[in-house]
Amino acid sequence: MSLTVEENIKAQLEVRKNAHIMLVDGMSKLKTHKVKEVQSSVFNVSGLKWKLIVYPAGEDGTKEYLSFYLKIKDKKSLGPNWEVKCSFKLTIVPQNGFNRCQSSEWLTESYNANQRIIGEDSFISYEELKKKYLVNDKVVFCADITDVRPNFPVTNTIPRTIGTAERITLTEVSKKDSRFTWKITQFSSFDVGDYHFSNEFKLGQRRWKLKMFPKGCGTGKGSYLSLFLTVGDFVTADPMAKTLAVYKLRLLDQFKRNHYETNSCNKWFTTNPDIIRTGWGWHQFMRLNELQNASRGFLVNDEMYLGVEFILLSTTENL
């Protein structure tokens, strides 16, 4: 009886102690929804933090090949003139085993303040990926890292006894769960500079809120309604990884149901508590004079309804 892809990955962790393996479940959805990149969780090798980054259609999102990189994430702990030399190999793995991989050569590289991300722009064509490595919409990416030599002291350099692996699942959100609506009252009472959060709601592994500046912020201050989607705490015990969301922000037409919606936006929402409340959205969501146009039906009796519709959401779990 053949092993599942997850069982194959777990078997490799015993022998690839300095490897991190990322299983992406829902690979085709990245191109369908024009998602520029997929990121692994941050992982630790030789006392330093690293991350895998894959661009499914090249860095500019228009190519017919996939780009694959290894990024160092320890920039806050690295002083001036820092350098980390290491050897690494990037691999895309057949799901029936780790033989006949699509791999880079072992690369010996030097990371520094001007070069935090290294890899291959044209790692594999998308056609070859589909023929050899894409099975049940899953692809397995791997990085082996060895001979790590920083030019500064590093603590917590306990050698690994086993590799690490994760599954990132990309799920299209069902219609019944996809929308959240927020009723705003007494809109005329708000001043320039005010901002307000909606009630919190749960979806996937995270808690979410909408954030509104009634009289705008940034480039929209004084002339626009500004609207953002923000993310909060995790509601599961899964890894605290960045969360990909593809979504639209909405303003409801209370007369004709001709609702205003942004184009779909795809963003990786951080786990950093210092910037978690900022969110992603639009400083210039809608001009205030258009919002206040009675014929549009957006603002009725000093009340309006803002919303978000989720299209795609990622979840991350350790393997």
C-alpha positions, 0 to 999 in steps of 0.5 A: 500500500503506497504512502500518502504525501503526508506520510512521505513527508513525515518519513523524510523528517527523520533523515533531513534534520536541517530541512523545512518542507512546505506542502501547499494544498490548493496550488491552482487557486493561487493562479486562479485568484491572482495571488502573487506569492505563498509563504511558509511559516518562519522556521529555525535552523542553526539558531536563525529564522528562515522562510520559504517564498514561492511565486507561482507566476514569477515575481511580477505575476505574469510568467509561465514559470515558478520562482522559489526562494529562501529568505532570512528573517532575523533582520531585527536581531542582526546588527550593522555589517552582518553576514550569514554564509550558508549552503542550501538546496531548494527542491520540489518533491514528487508526491510518491517519494523524494527521488527524481526531485526538481532541485537546485544545485547546492548553493553556497551563498552570503546573506547580508543587509542588501541580500535577504532573499536568494533563490531561482527566478525560473525554478520550473515551468508551470507546465512541467510542475503540473505534469510531474509534481501537481497531484490532487492540487498539492505541491511539496516544496523543500529547503535543506540548509547546512553549514550556517556561518554568521559573522556574529554570535548566535544563541539557542543553536541547539542542533536539530534532531528532526526536520520541520514540515507544514501544510498550507491549505487554500480554501475557497470560502463558502457563500454562507460563511463569506460575508460580514456586515457592519451597521453604522449609525449617526454617521454625521456625528463623526469627526475628521481623525475618528476611527472605529472598529466593528465587532470581532468575528471568527473565520478560519484560524483567526479573529477579524474586524473591519476598521473605518475612518469615517472622514478618511485617513492618509491620502483620503483624509477629509474627502473619503471614507477609508475602510480596512480589514484587520486581523486579530488573535488565533482561535486555534492551536495551529502554528501562528503563521501569516494568513492569506485572505482574498476578499472584497470590501463592500458598501451596501445600497439600501435602495436597489441592492446595487452594492459598491464593492472593491476589486478582490484584494489578496494579502498576507496578514501578519502575526506582528502585534505592532502592525496587526491593527493597521490592516489592509484596505483603501484610504480612498474607499469612497468619496464622501460626496458620493457616499452622501448622495441620497440617490445612491442609497448608501447613507439613509437616515444617517445609517449605512452598512459596510461589509467584507466578502471573503473569497479565499483563506489559508490555514496552516498546520504542522505535519 
